[in-house]
């Protein structure tokens, strides 16, 4: 098997001597629940990264929201939690344009030098480690939640609903 190339996210962790484990899977998998199933992990431990923008000010810096694979973001609840009028999900094209990364590989760790506010679902605090995107499709990184929060300056938020909720 070919060696996984170092991603920007890995370089950021290496530079700060933060321990992590690389998990690879077919880069055709773009759904976090499928990633969890492929890796044999619970979907509550595999986090996806969503790009969210303000509706009232689309030129404002976007938000990166990390949440479990089996959860969906309640946009109204999220907007209230961060004290903005309203937010919306960026389109796939918009997310790629804003981050410079492909959907399925968007990572807060790869965007440390970019002006994103990072939020993480509060459920992460109950776990010692989680998996997040490694900055390219087919690569996830497992690291301590405390390290992820410290490095990304993520703020915890309670704004998720079960994925199948109306």
DSSP file (Angstrom, degrees, kcal/mol; ACC not computed):
  #  RESIDUE AA STRUCTURE BP1 BP2  ACC     N-H-->O    O-->H-N    N-H-->O    O-->H-N    TCO  KAPPA ALPHA  PHI   PSI    X-CA   Y-CA   Z-CA
    1    1 A X              0   0    0      0, 0.0     3,-0.1     0, 0.0     2,-0.0   0.000 360.0 360.0 360.0 138.3    0.0    0.0    0.0
    2    2 A X        -     0   0    0      1,-0.1     2,-0.2     3,-0.0     3,-0.0  -0.342 360.0-103.3 -69.0 147.4    1.3    3.5   -0.9
    3    3 A X        -     0   0    0      1,-0.1     2,-0.4    -2,-0.0    -1,-0.1  -0.483  36.8-111.8 -70.7 139.1    2.3    5.7    1.9
    4    4 A X        -     0   0    0     -2,-0.2    -1,-0.1     1,-0.1     3,-0.1  -0.581  34.5-120.3 -72.3 125.2   -0.2    8.5    2.7
    5    5 A X        -     0   0    0     -2,-0.4     2,-0.3     1,-0.1    -1,-0.1  -0.324  32.8 -98.6 -64.4 150.5    1.3   11.9    1.8
    6    6 A X        -     0   0    0      4,-0.1     2,-0.2     3,-0.1    -1,-0.1  -0.528  41.9-153.1 -70.2 128.9    1.6   14.4    4.6
    7    7 A X     >  -     0   0    0     -2,-0.3     4,-2.5     1,-0.1     5,-0.2  -0.538  29.8-104.8 -96.6 168.2   -1.3   16.8    4.6
    8    8 A X  H  > S+     0   0    0      1,-0.2     4,-2.2     2,-0.2     5,-0.1   0.879 123.3  54.9 -58.3 -37.9   -1.3   20.4    5.9
    9    9 A X  H  > S+     0   0    0    125,-0.6     4,-2.0     2,-0.2    -1,-0.2   0.913 108.4  47.4 -63.1 -43.0   -3.2   19.1    8.9
   10   10 A X  H  > S+     0   0    0    124,-0.4     4,-3.0     1,-0.2    -2,-0.2   0.908 110.9  51.4 -64.9 -41.8   -0.6   16.5    9.7
   11   11 A X  H  X S+     0   0    0     -4,-2.5     4,-2.5     1,-0.2    -1,-0.2   0.894 108.5  52.1 -62.7 -38.6    2.2   19.1    9.3
   12   12 A X  H  X S+     0   0    0     -4,-2.2     4,-0.9     2,-0.2    -1,-0.2   0.913 113.4  43.6 -63.5 -42.4    0.4   21.4   11.7
   13   13 A X  H  <>S+     0   0    0     -4,-2.0     5,-2.6     2,-0.2     3,-0.4   0.912 113.7  50.7 -69.2 -42.5    0.1   18.6   14.3
   14   14 A X  H ><5S+     0   0    0     -4,-3.0     3,-1.5     1,-0.2    -2,-0.2   0.910 106.1  55.6 -60.5 -42.9    3.7   17.5   13.8
   15   15 A X  H 3<5S+     0   0    0     -4,-2.5    -1,-0.2     1,-0.3    -2,-0.2   0.796 113.7  41.0 -61.9 -28.3    5.0   21.1   14.2
   16   16 A X  T 3<5S-     0   0    0     -4,-0.9    -1,-0.3    -3,-0.4    -2,-0.2   0.305 111.6-120.3-102.6   7.5    3.3   21.2   17.6
   17   17 A X  T < 5 +     0   0    0     -3,-1.5     2,-0.5    -4,-0.2    -3,-0.2   0.874  55.6 159.5  55.3  41.9    4.3   17.7   18.6
   18   18 A X      < -     0   0    0     -5,-2.6    -1,-0.2    -6,-0.1     2,-0.1  -0.849  39.5-124.2 -96.8 126.4    0.7   16.7   19.0
   19   19 A X        +     0   0    0     -2,-0.5   125,-0.5    -5,-0.0     2,-0.3  -0.421  41.1 157.3 -71.5 141.1    0.1   12.9   18.8
   20   20 A X        -     0   0    0    123,-0.1     2,-0.4    -2,-0.1   123,-0.2  -0.978  33.6-132.5-156.2 162.3   -2.3   11.6   16.2
   21   21 A X  E     -A  142   0A   0    121,-1.9   121,-2.8    -2,-0.3     2,-0.4  -0.981  21.1-134.4-121.7 133.6   -3.2    8.4   14.3
   22   22 A X  E     -A  141   0A   0     -2,-0.4     2,-0.5   119,-0.2   119,-0.2  -0.732  18.6-170.8 -88.8 132.2   -3.8    8.4   10.6
   23   23 A X  E     -A  140   0A   0    117,-2.9   117,-2.9    -2,-0.4     2,-0.3  -0.992   6.7-165.6-120.6 125.2   -6.8    6.4    9.3
   24   24 A X  E     +A  139   0A   0     -2,-0.5     2,-0.3   115,-0.2   115,-0.2  -0.821  14.1 162.1-112.3 154.5   -7.2    5.9    5.6
   25   25 A X        -     0   0    0    113,-1.7    10,-0.1    -2,-0.3    -2,-0.0  -0.940  54.1 -58.3-156.6 166.2  -10.1    4.7    3.6
   26   26 A X    >   -     0   0    0     -2,-0.3     3,-2.0     1,-0.2   112,-0.3  -0.293  44.4-135.5 -56.6 132.7  -11.2    4.9   -0.1
   27   27 A X  T 3  S+     0   0    0      1,-0.3    -1,-0.2   110,-0.2   111,-0.1   0.500  99.1  74.6 -73.0  -0.3  -11.3    8.5   -1.2
   28   28 A X  T 3  S+     0   0    0    109,-0.1     2,-0.6   110,-0.1    -1,-0.3   0.647  76.5  90.7 -80.5 -15.4  -14.6    7.8   -2.9
   29   29 A X    <   +     0   0    0     -3,-2.0   109,-0.4     1,-0.2    -4,-0.1  -0.718  43.2 159.2 -82.5 121.3  -16.3    7.7    0.5
   30   30 A X        +     0   0    0     -2,-0.6     2,-0.5   107,-0.1    -1,-0.2   0.450  44.7  91.2-120.7  -5.0  -17.5   11.2    1.4
   31   31 A X     >  -     0   0    0      1,-0.1     4,-2.0    17,-0.0     3,-0.3  -0.820  67.5-144.0 -97.5 128.5  -20.1   10.5    4.0
   32   32 A X  H  > S+     0   0    0     -2,-0.5     4,-2.4     1,-0.2    37,-0.2   0.828 100.8  55.5 -62.6 -33.2  -18.8   10.5    7.6
   33   33 A X  H  > S+     0   0    0     36,-0.3     4,-2.2     2,-0.2    -1,-0.2   0.890 108.0  49.0 -66.6 -37.0  -21.2    7.7    8.6
   34   34 A X  H  > S+     0   0    0     -3,-0.3     4,-2.7     2,-0.2    -2,-0.2   0.875 109.0  53.4 -67.5 -36.6  -19.8    5.6    5.8
   35   35 A X  H  X S+     0   0    0     -4,-2.0     4,-2.4     2,-0.2    -2,-0.2   0.946 109.1  48.8 -60.6 -48.0  -16.3    6.4    7.0
   36   36 A X  H  X>S+     0   0    0     -4,-2.4     5,-2.8     1,-0.2     4,-0.8   0.923 113.1  47.0 -58.3 -45.7  -17.2    5.3   10.5
   37   37 A X  H ><5S+     0   0    0     -4,-2.2     3,-0.6     1,-0.2    -1,-0.2   0.909 112.0  50.3 -64.1 -42.1  -18.7    2.0    9.2
   38   38 A X  H 3<5S+     0   0    0     -4,-2.7    -1,-0.2     1,-0.2    -2,-0.2   0.884 115.4  42.4 -63.2 -39.2  -15.6    1.4    7.0
   39   39 A X  H 3<5S-     0   0    0     -4,-2.4    -1,-0.2    -5,-0.2    -2,-0.2   0.507 111.8-119.6 -86.9  -4.7  -13.2    2.0    9.9
   40   40 A X  T <<5 +     0   0    0     -4,-0.8     2,-0.3    -3,-0.6    -3,-0.2   0.847  69.3 131.4  70.6  34.3  -15.4   -0.1   12.3
   41   41 A X      < -     0   0    0     -5,-2.8    -1,-0.2    -6,-0.2     2,-0.1  -0.825  65.6 -97.4-117.6 155.5  -15.9    2.9   14.6
   42   42 A X    >   -     0   0    0     -2,-0.3     3,-2.0     1,-0.1     4,-0.5  -0.478  30.7-126.5 -68.7 142.4  -19.0    4.4   16.2
   43   43 A X  G >  S+     0   0    0      1,-0.3    26,-1.6     2,-0.2     3,-0.6   0.715 107.3  68.5 -63.6 -18.4  -20.4    7.3   14.2
   44   44 A X  G 3  S+     0   0    0      1,-0.2    -1,-0.3    24,-0.2    24,-0.1   0.667 100.4  48.5 -72.3 -15.0  -20.3    9.4   17.5
   45   45 A X  G <  S+     0   0    0     -3,-2.0    86,-2.8    85,-0.1     2,-0.6   0.502  97.4  75.9-102.4  -7.0  -16.5    9.3   17.4
   46   46 A X  B <  S-b  131   0A   0     -3,-0.6    23,-2.3    -4,-0.5     2,-0.4  -0.930  70.4-160.5-108.6 116.9  -16.1   10.3   13.7
   47   47 A X  E     -D   68   0B   0     84,-3.1    86,-0.3    -2,-0.6     2,-0.3  -0.783   4.9-152.8-104.1 139.6  -16.7   14.0   13.2
   48   48 A X  E     -D   67   0B   0     19,-3.0    19,-2.0    -2,-0.4     2,-0.5  -0.710  14.4-131.3-102.0 158.9  -17.5   15.8   10.0
   49   49 A X  E     -D   66   0B   0     -2,-0.3     2,-0.3    57,-0.2    17,-0.2  -0.955  21.2-167.8-115.8 120.5  -16.7   19.4    9.2
   50   50 A X  E     -D   65   0B   0     15,-2.8    15,-2.6    -2,-0.5     2,-0.6  -0.816  16.1-137.8-106.2 146.3  -19.4   21.7    7.9
   51   51 A X  E     -D   64   0B   0     -2,-0.3    39,-2.8    13,-0.2     2,-0.4  -0.921  26.4-176.5-104.5 122.4  -18.9   25.2    6.4
   52   52 A X  E     -DE  63  89B   0     11,-2.6    11,-3.3    -2,-0.6     2,-0.3  -0.942   5.3-165.8-123.3 138.9  -21.6   27.6    7.5
   53   53 A X  E     - E   0  88B   0     35,-2.8    35,-2.5    -2,-0.4     2,-0.3  -0.881  27.9-104.6-123.7 156.4  -22.0   31.2    6.4
   54   54 A X  E     - E   0  87B   0      3,-0.4    33,-0.3    -2,-0.3     6,-0.2  -0.605  19.4-155.1 -76.6 134.4  -24.0   34.2    7.8
   55   55 A X  S    S+     0   0    0     31,-2.3     3,-0.5    -2,-0.3    32,-0.2   0.850  94.8  50.7 -76.7 -34.6  -27.1   34.9    5.7
   56   56 A X  S    S+     0   0    0     30,-0.7    -1,-0.2     1,-0.3     2,-0.1   0.661 127.1  22.4 -78.9 -14.8  -27.2   38.6    6.8
   57   57 A X    >   +     0   0    0      1,-0.1     3,-2.2     3,-0.0    -3,-0.4  -0.542  63.4 174.8-150.8  77.8  -23.5   39.1    6.0
   58   58 A X  T 3  S+     0   0    0     -3,-0.5    -3,-0.1     1,-0.3    -2,-0.1   0.672  81.3  62.0 -63.0 -15.3  -22.2   36.6    3.4
   59   59 A X  T 3  S+     0   0    0      2,-0.1    -1,-0.3    -6,-0.1     3,-0.1   0.596  82.9 102.5 -85.4  -9.7  -18.9   38.5    3.2
   60   60 A X  S <  S-     0   0    0     -3,-2.2    -6,-0.2    -6,-0.2    -3,-0.0  -0.295  92.7 -80.9 -67.5 157.7  -18.2   37.8    6.9
   61   61 A X        -     0   0    0      1,-0.1    -1,-0.1    -8,-0.1    -7,-0.1  -0.349  53.3-120.3 -59.4 135.6  -15.8   35.0    7.8
   62   62 A X        -     0   0    0     -3,-0.1    55,-1.4    -9,-0.1     2,-0.4  -0.222  20.6-121.5 -74.4 169.5  -17.4   31.6    7.6
   63   63 A X  E     -Df  52 117B   0    -11,-3.3   -11,-2.6    53,-0.2     2,-0.5  -0.863   8.3-146.6-111.1 144.7  -17.7   29.2   10.4
   64   64 A X  E     -Df  51 118B   0     53,-2.7    55,-2.9    -2,-0.4     2,-0.5  -0.964  18.3-167.2-106.9 126.9  -16.4   25.6   10.6
   65   65 A X  E     -Df  50 119B   0    -15,-2.6   -15,-2.8    -2,-0.5     2,-0.5  -0.964   5.3-159.5-121.1 120.3  -18.7   23.4   12.6
   66   66 A X  E     +Df  49 120B   0     53,-3.0    55,-2.6    -2,-0.5     2,-0.3  -0.861  23.8 158.5-100.2 126.5  -17.5   19.9   13.7
   67   67 A X  E     -D   48   0B   0    -19,-2.0   -19,-3.0    -2,-0.5     6,-0.1  -0.974  44.6 -80.2-145.6 158.7  -20.2   17.4   14.6
   68   68 A X  E >   -D   47   0B   0     -2,-0.3     3,-1.9   -21,-0.2   -21,-0.2  -0.162  40.9-115.5 -59.7 152.1  -20.6   13.7   14.9
   69   69 A X  T 3  S+     0   0    0    -23,-2.3   -36,-0.3   -26,-1.6   -25,-0.2   0.806 114.9  51.7 -56.7 -32.6  -21.3   11.7   11.7
   70   70 A X  T 3  S+     0   0    0    -27,-0.5    93,-1.8   -24,-0.2     2,-0.3   0.182 100.2  81.1 -94.8  18.3  -24.7   10.7   12.9
   71   71 A X  E <   -H  162   0C   0     -3,-1.9     2,-0.3    91,-0.2    91,-0.2  -0.839  61.4-148.8-121.4 159.0  -25.9   14.2   13.7
   72   72 A X  E     -H  161   0C   0     89,-3.1    89,-2.5    -2,-0.3     2,-0.5  -0.901  27.0-110.2-121.1 154.5  -27.2   17.1   11.7
   73   73 A X  E     -H  160   0C   0     -2,-0.3     2,-1.0    87,-0.2    87,-0.2  -0.738  17.1-144.1 -87.9 127.0  -26.7   20.8   12.4
   74   74 A X     >  -     0   0    0     85,-3.2     4,-2.6    -2,-0.5     5,-0.2  -0.809  15.6-162.3 -86.2 103.4  -29.8   22.7   13.6
   75   75 A X  H  > S+     0   0    0     -2,-1.0     4,-2.6     1,-0.2    -1,-0.2   0.866  84.6  49.2 -62.9 -39.6  -29.1   26.0   11.8
   76   76 A X  H  > S+     0   0    0      2,-0.2     4,-2.4     1,-0.2    -1,-0.2   0.937 113.3  46.8 -64.1 -45.3  -31.5   28.1   13.9
   77   77 A X  H  > S+     0   0    0      1,-0.2     4,-2.3     2,-0.2    -2,-0.2   0.895 112.6  50.3 -63.9 -39.6  -30.1   26.7   17.1
   78   78 A X  H  X S+     0   0    0     -4,-2.6     4,-1.9    81,-0.3    -2,-0.2   0.935 109.1  51.0 -64.1 -46.1  -26.6   27.3   15.9
   79   79 A X  H  <>S+     0   0    0     -4,-2.6     5,-2.4     1,-0.2     4,-0.5   0.919 112.2  47.1 -58.2 -44.1  -27.3   30.9   14.9
   80   80 A X  H ><5S+     0   0    0     -4,-2.4     3,-0.9     1,-0.2    -1,-0.2   0.909 109.2  54.8 -62.8 -41.1  -28.8   31.6   18.4
   81   81 A X  H 3<5S+     0   0    0     -4,-2.3    -1,-0.2     1,-0.3    -2,-0.2   0.827 115.3  37.8 -64.1 -31.9  -25.9   29.9   20.1
   82   82 A X  T 3<5S-     0   0    0     -4,-1.9    -1,-0.3     2,-0.1    -2,-0.2   0.339 113.5-117.1-103.6   7.4  -23.3   32.1   18.4
   83   83 A X  T < 5 +     0   0    0     -3,-0.9     2,-0.3    -4,-0.5    -3,-0.2   0.903  68.2 129.6  62.2  47.9  -25.6   35.2   18.5
   84   84 A X      < -     0   0    0     -5,-2.4    -1,-0.2    -6,-0.1    -2,-0.1  -0.913  64.1-119.4-124.8 159.6  -26.1   35.9   14.8
   85   85 A X  S    S-     0   0    0     -2,-0.3     2,-0.3     1,-0.2    -1,-0.1   0.954  82.9 -20.8 -65.3 -52.8  -29.4   36.5   13.1
   86   86 A X        -     0   0    0     -7,-0.1   -31,-2.3    -3,-0.1   -30,-0.7  -0.993  55.8-166.4-158.7 152.9  -29.3   33.6   10.6
   87   87 A X  E     -E   54   0B   0     -2,-0.3     2,-0.3   -33,-0.3   -33,-0.2  -0.893   3.4-164.1-134.8 163.5  -26.9   31.2    9.0
   88   88 A X  E     -E   53   0B   0    -35,-2.5   -35,-2.8    -2,-0.3     2,-0.2  -0.978  31.6 -97.1-145.0 158.4  -27.0   28.7    6.1
   89   89 A X  E     -E   52   0B   0     -2,-0.3   -37,-0.2   -37,-0.2     2,-0.2  -0.524  41.4-118.0 -71.0 140.5  -24.9   25.8    4.9
   90   90 A X        -     0   0    0    -39,-2.8   -39,-0.2    -2,-0.2    -1,-0.1  -0.548  33.5-109.6 -71.6 146.0  -22.4   26.7    2.2
   91   91 A X     >  -     0   0    0     -2,-0.2     4,-3.3     1,-0.1     5,-0.2  -0.262  32.8-102.7 -66.1 165.7  -23.0   24.9   -1.0
   92   92 A X  H  > S+     0   0    0      1,-0.2     4,-2.2     2,-0.2     5,-0.2   0.939 126.6  45.7 -55.9 -46.3  -20.4   22.2   -2.0
   93   93 A X  H  > S+     0   0    0      1,-0.2     4,-2.4     2,-0.2    -1,-0.2   0.911 114.0  48.9 -63.6 -42.1  -18.9   24.6   -4.5
   94   94 A X  H  > S+     0   0    0      2,-0.2     4,-2.8     1,-0.2    -2,-0.2   0.904 109.8  51.0 -64.1 -42.1  -19.0   27.4   -2.0
   95   95 A X  H  X S+     0   0    0     -4,-3.3     4,-2.0     1,-0.2     6,-0.4   0.908 112.4  46.8 -62.1 -42.1  -17.4   25.3    0.7
   96   96 A X  H  X S+     0   0    0     -4,-2.2     4,-2.6    -5,-0.2    -2,-0.2   0.893 113.6  48.4 -67.8 -39.1  -14.6   24.3   -1.6
   97   97 A X  H  < S+     0   0    0     -4,-2.4    -2,-0.2     1,-0.2    -1,-0.2   0.916 114.1  46.0 -66.4 -42.7  -14.1   27.9   -2.8
   98   98 A X  H  < S+     0   0    0     -4,-2.8    -2,-0.2    -5,-0.2    -1,-0.2   0.847 125.9  28.8 -69.2 -34.8  -14.0   29.3    0.8
   99   99 A X  H  < S-     0   0    0     -4,-2.0    -2,-0.2     2,-0.2    -3,-0.2   0.730  91.0-132.6-100.0 -25.2  -11.6   26.6    2.1
  100  100 A X  S  < S+     0   0    0     -4,-2.6     2,-0.3     1,-0.3    -3,-0.1   0.562  75.1 106.9  78.1   7.4   -9.5   25.6   -0.9
  101  101 A X  S    S-     0   0    0     -6,-0.4    -1,-0.3    -5,-0.2    -2,-0.2  -0.843  75.7-106.4-118.0 155.0  -10.2   22.0    0.1
  102  102 A X    >   -     0   0    0     -2,-0.3     3,-2.5    33,-0.2     4,-0.2  -0.546  41.9 -98.3 -78.7 142.9  -12.5   19.4   -1.5
  103  103 A X  T 3  S+     0   0    0      1,-0.3    -1,-0.1    -2,-0.2    34,-0.1  -0.400 117.5  38.5 -56.4 134.7  -15.7   18.4    0.2
  104  104 A X  T 3  S+     0   0    0    -55,-0.2    34,-0.4     2,-0.1    -1,-0.3   0.230 117.5  54.9  98.8 -10.9  -15.0   15.2    2.1
  105  105 A X    <   +     0   0    0     -3,-2.5     2,-0.4    32,-0.2    -2,-0.2   0.211  68.6 131.6-135.5  12.8  -11.5   16.6    3.0
  106  106 A X        +     0   0    0     -4,-0.2     2,-0.4   -57,-0.2    27,-0.3  -0.566  33.4 179.2 -73.9 127.7  -12.3   19.9    4.7
  107  107 A X    >   -     0   0    0     -2,-0.4     3,-0.6    28,-0.1     4,-0.5  -0.993  37.7-149.4-137.5 129.3  -10.4   20.1    8.0
  108  108 A X  G >  S+     0   0    0     -2,-0.4     3,-0.8     1,-0.2    -1,-0.1   0.827 104.2  59.9 -61.1 -30.8  -10.2   22.8   10.6
  109  109 A X  G >  S+     0   0    0     24,-0.3     3,-0.6     1,-0.2    -1,-0.2   0.790 103.6  49.4 -69.2 -27.6   -6.6   21.5   11.2
  110  110 A X  G <  S+     0   0    0     -3,-0.6    -1,-0.2     1,-0.2     3,-0.2   0.539 110.6  52.2 -85.9  -6.9   -5.7   22.3    7.6
  111  111 A X  G X   +     0   0    0     -3,-0.8     3,-1.8    -4,-0.5     5,-0.4  -0.018  65.5 124.0-119.2  28.4   -7.1   25.8    7.9
  112  112 A X  T <  S+     0   0    0     -3,-0.6    -1,-0.1     1,-0.3    -2,-0.1   0.810  77.1  48.9 -61.8 -30.6   -5.4   27.1   11.0
  113  113 A X  T 3  S+     0   0    0     -3,-0.2     2,-0.3     2,-0.1    -1,-0.3   0.245  97.4  88.5 -95.3  14.2   -4.0   30.1    9.3
  114  114 A X  S <  S-     0   0    0     -3,-1.8     2,-2.2     2,-0.1    -3,-0.1  -0.803  90.6-105.4-110.9 154.3   -7.3   31.1    7.7
  115  115 A X        +     0   0    0     -2,-0.3     2,-0.4     2,-0.0    -3,-0.1  -0.347  67.7 136.0 -81.6  63.1   -9.9   33.3    9.3
  116  116 A X        -     0   0    0     -2,-2.2     2,-0.5    -5,-0.4   -53,-0.2  -0.884  50.4-138.3-106.2 138.3  -12.5   30.7   10.3
  117  117 A X  E     -f   63   0B   0    -55,-1.4   -53,-2.7    -2,-0.4     2,-0.4  -0.843  27.0-147.5 -88.2 132.1  -14.3   30.6   13.6
  118  118 A X  E     -f   64   0B   0     -2,-0.5    37,-2.2    34,-0.3     2,-0.4  -0.870  18.1-178.4-110.4 133.5  -14.4   26.9   14.7
  119  119 A X  E     -fg  65 155B   0    -55,-2.9   -53,-3.0    -2,-0.4     2,-0.4  -0.967   6.2-163.7-127.0 144.3  -17.2   25.3   16.7
  120  120 A X  E     -fg  66 156B   0     35,-2.3    37,-2.0    -2,-0.4   -53,-0.2  -0.989  31.0-103.3-130.7 139.0  -17.4   21.7   17.9
  121  121 A X  E >   - g   0 157B   0    -55,-2.6     3,-2.1    -2,-0.4     4,-0.3  -0.329  29.6-126.0 -59.4 136.9  -20.4   19.9   19.2
  122  122 A X  G >  S+     0   0    0     35,-2.1     3,-1.5     1,-0.3     4,-0.3   0.699 102.5  77.7 -60.4 -20.6  -20.4   19.6   22.9
  123  123 A X  G >  S+     0   0    0      1,-0.3     3,-1.3    34,-0.3    -1,-0.3   0.763  80.4  70.8 -61.8 -22.8  -20.7   15.8   22.7
  124  124 A X  G X  S+     0   0    0     -3,-2.1     3,-1.9     1,-0.3    -1,-0.3   0.814  83.9  69.1 -62.4 -29.4  -17.0   15.7   21.8
  125  125 A X  G <  S+     0   0    0     -3,-1.5    -1,-0.3     1,-0.3    -2,-0.2   0.722  92.0  59.3 -64.3 -20.3  -16.2   16.6   25.4
  126  126 A X  G <  S+     0   0    0     -3,-1.3     2,-0.4    -4,-0.3    -1,-0.3   0.521  98.5  72.6 -84.3  -5.3  -17.4   13.2   26.6
  127  127 A X    <   -     0   0    0     -3,-1.9    18,-0.2    -4,-0.2     3,-0.1  -0.864  69.3-147.4-112.5 143.0  -14.9   11.4   24.4
  128  128 A X  S    S+     0   0    0     -2,-0.4    17,-1.9     1,-0.2    18,-0.4   0.890  86.1   9.8 -72.6 -37.6  -11.1   11.2   24.9
  129  129 A X  E     - C   0 144A   0     15,-0.3     2,-0.3    16,-0.1    15,-0.2  -0.971  64.0-174.4-140.3 153.4  -10.4   11.1   21.2
  130  130 A X  E     - C   0 143A   0     13,-2.1    13,-2.2    -2,-0.3     2,-0.4  -0.923  25.7-116.4-138.1 166.5  -12.3   11.7   17.9
  131  131 A X  E     +bC  46 142A   0    -86,-2.8   -84,-3.1    -2,-0.3     2,-0.3  -0.893  34.0 173.5-103.8 136.8  -11.5   11.4   14.3
  132  132 A X  E     - C   0 141A   0      9,-2.3     9,-3.2    -2,-0.4   -84,-0.1  -0.899  43.5 -73.0-133.7 164.9  -11.6   14.5   12.0
  133  133 A X  E     - C   0 140A   0    -27,-0.3   -24,-0.3   -86,-0.3     7,-0.3  -0.277  31.6-145.2 -59.7 142.0  -10.7   15.0    8.4
  134  134 A X        -     0   0    0      5,-3.1  -125,-0.6     2,-0.5  -124,-0.4   0.340  54.8 -90.8 -90.1   5.8   -7.0   15.0    7.7
  135  135 A X  S    S+     0   0    0      4,-0.3     2,-0.3     1,-0.2   -33,-0.2   0.470 104.0  61.0  99.1   1.9   -7.4   17.7    5.0
  136  136 A X  S >  S-     0   0    0      3,-0.5     3,-1.5   -32,-0.2    -2,-0.5  -0.983  93.8 -86.7-152.6 155.2   -7.9   15.4    2.0
  137  137 A X  T 3  S+     0   0    0     -2,-0.3  -110,-0.2     1,-0.2   -32,-0.2  -0.341 112.0  26.0 -60.8 138.4  -10.4   12.9    1.0
  138  138 A X  T 3  S+     0   0    0    -34,-0.4  -113,-1.7  -109,-0.4     2,-0.4   0.496 102.8  94.7  89.2   4.0   -9.7    9.4    2.3
  139  139 A X  E <   +A   24   0A   0     -3,-1.5    -5,-3.1  -115,-0.2    -3,-0.5  -0.979  43.3 173.7-134.3 122.0   -7.7   10.5    5.3
  140  140 A X  E     -AC  23 133A   0   -117,-2.9  -117,-2.9    -2,-0.4     2,-0.4  -0.926  19.0-144.3-119.8 151.6   -8.9   11.0    8.9
  141  141 A X  E     -AC  22 132A   0     -9,-3.2    -9,-2.3    -2,-0.3     2,-0.5  -0.954   4.0-150.2-118.1 133.2   -6.8   11.9   11.9
  142  142 A X  E     +AC  21 131A   0   -121,-2.8  -121,-1.9    -2,-0.4     2,-0.3  -0.896  33.8 148.1-101.9 125.0   -7.6   10.6   15.4
  143  143 A X  E     - C   0 130A   0    -13,-2.2   -13,-2.1    -2,-0.5  -123,-0.1  -0.955  51.6 -74.2-150.3 167.9   -6.5   12.9   18.2
  144  144 A X  E  >  - C   0 129A   0   -125,-0.5     4,-2.2    -2,-0.3   -15,-0.3  -0.406  35.8-133.8 -65.9 137.6   -7.3   14.0   21.7
  145  145 A X  H  > S+     0   0    0    -17,-1.9     4,-2.7   -18,-0.2     5,-0.2   0.900 106.6  55.5 -59.0 -42.1  -10.3   16.2   21.9
  146  146 A X  H  > S+     0   0    0    -18,-0.4     4,-2.3     1,-0.2    -1,-0.2   0.891 108.2  48.2 -60.2 -40.1   -8.5   18.6   24.2
  147  147 A X  H  > S+     0   0    0      2,-0.2     4,-2.6     1,-0.2     5,-0.2   0.915 111.5  50.0 -66.3 -42.6   -5.6   19.0   21.7
  148  148 A X  H  X S+     0   0    0     -4,-2.2     4,-2.4     2,-0.2     6,-0.4   0.928 113.0  46.0 -60.8 -46.5   -8.1   19.6   18.8
  149  149 A X  H  X>S+     0   0    0     -4,-2.7     4,-1.3     1,-0.2     5,-1.0   0.917 114.4  47.7 -64.7 -43.7   -9.9   22.3   20.8
  150  150 A X  H  <5S+     0   0    0     -4,-2.3    -2,-0.2    -5,-0.2    -1,-0.2   0.916 115.1  45.0 -64.1 -42.9   -6.7   24.0   22.0
  151  151 A X  H  <5S+     0   0    0     -4,-2.6    -2,-0.2     1,-0.2    -1,-0.2   0.895 122.1  34.8 -71.2 -40.6   -5.1   24.0   18.5
  152  152 A X  H  <5S-     0   0    0     -4,-2.4   -34,-0.3    -5,-0.2    -1,-0.2   0.532  99.3-129.1 -91.5  -6.2   -8.2   25.2   16.6
  153  153 A X  T  <5 -     0   0    0     -4,-1.3   -35,-0.3    -5,-0.2    -3,-0.2   0.837  44.7-179.1  58.2  33.6   -9.5   27.5   19.4
  154  154 A X      < -     0   0    0     -5,-1.0     2,-0.4    -6,-0.4   -35,-0.3  -0.342  20.4-145.1 -66.8 142.6  -12.8   25.7   18.9
  155  155 A X  E     -g  119   0B   0    -37,-2.2   -35,-2.3    -3,-0.1     2,-0.2  -0.890  20.6-118.8-105.1 139.5  -15.8   26.8   21.0
  156  156 A X  E     -g  120   0B   0     -2,-0.4     2,-0.3   -37,-0.2   -35,-0.2  -0.515  35.1-179.8 -79.5 148.7  -18.2   24.1   22.1
  157  157 A X  E     -g  121   0B   0    -37,-2.0   -35,-2.1    -2,-0.2     2,-0.7  -0.994  28.2-143.3-146.6 147.2  -21.8   24.5   21.0
  158  158 A X        +     0   0    0     -2,-0.3   -37,-0.1   -37,-0.2   -77,-0.1  -0.861  57.3 118.8-112.8  94.6  -25.0   22.5   21.4
  159  159 A X        +     0   0    0     -2,-0.7   -85,-3.2     2,-0.0   -81,-0.3   0.041  39.4 111.2-147.6  29.2  -26.8   22.8   18.1
  160  160 A X  E     -H   73   0C   0    -87,-0.2     2,-0.3   -83,-0.1   -87,-0.2  -0.738  38.2-169.8-109.6 159.6  -27.2   19.3   16.7
  161  161 A X  E     -H   72   0C   0    -89,-2.5   -89,-3.1    -2,-0.3    -2,-0.0  -0.925  45.6 -76.7-133.9 159.4  -30.2   17.1   16.1
  162  162 A X  E >   -H   71   0C   0     -2,-0.3     3,-2.1   -91,-0.2   -91,-0.2  -0.316  47.2-117.5 -56.5 143.2  -30.3   13.4   15.1
  163  163 A X  T 3  S+     0   0    0    -93,-1.8    -1,-0.1     1,-0.3   -92,-0.1   0.807 112.3  48.2 -56.1 -34.0  -29.5   13.1   11.4
  164  164 A X  T 3  S+     0   0    0    -94,-0.2    -1,-0.3   -92,-0.0    -2,-0.1   0.369  84.0 118.0 -91.4   5.7  -32.9   11.6   10.6
  165  165 A X    <         0   0    0     -3,-2.1    -4,-0.1     1,-0.1     0, 0.0  -0.394 360.0 360.0 -71.0 150.9  -34.9   14.2   12.5
  166  166 A X              0   0    0     -2,-0.1    -1,-0.1     0, 0.0    -3,-0.1   0.494 360.0 360.0 -67.5 360.0  -37.3   16.4   10.5
